[in-house]
């Protein structure tokens, strides 16, 4: 069993997050408006489904590995089977 973790967007990516996801997580983090708006930064949650990592941001953005090992970025309201 692999345990997930949580961290704040823009902070260092925890060691528990597979390296394959790091680049896309950083790209998503850079697209989030800065702290100058007085809003707290959203948080990431790492989970594993069928052994594959999924990093989900509070905003609904997901960075995950698909069955072929490719990194996919999507929003949770997107139909992954479309």
Number of C-alpha atoms within 10 A of each C-alpha: 5 11 8 14 14 17 15 16 20 18 12 10 18 13 8 13 19 16 10 15 20 16 12 16 23 15 11 16 19 12 8 12 10 13 9 7 8 7 9 11 17 14 16 26 16 21 18 15 10 6 11 14 22 24 26 22 23 14 11 14 18 22 25 26 21 13 10 6 10 11 17 14 19 14 14 13 8 10 8 9 4 4
